[in-house]
Amino acid sequence: MLLIPCPWCGPRPENEFHYGGEAGIVRPVDPAAVDDAAWAAYLYHRTNPKGLHRERWRHQFGCGRFFNATRDTVTDQITGTAKP
């Protein structure tokens, strides 16, 4: 089982967490002013790299807080976590 190091609670089993997508995606300030193509890009277009990737996670069955993690998508190893 993969152990994910929560910045607040320490290492916990992966089944306590929920993946929240790519980290650093910024929501448009005025969603009503964004055209359909830009809104679709915000919702669906992600980098999906092979290798290191910054992700957002939530310790759903623990402290309930969100945090950022850097994970290698090839080995599934988490190389670091940080408070947002």
Number of C-alpha atoms within 10 A of each C-alpha: 7 12 14 23 19 25 18 13 12 9 12 16 12 14 13 15 19 15 13 13 14 16 16 11 12 7 10 12 8 7 10 9 10 13 9 10 9 13 16 11 10 15 11 8 10 11 8 11 11 10 13 17 17 19 18 20 22 18 23 14 11 13 12 13 17 20 19 22 24 19 18 16 15 10 10 12 15 18 13 14 19 14 11 12
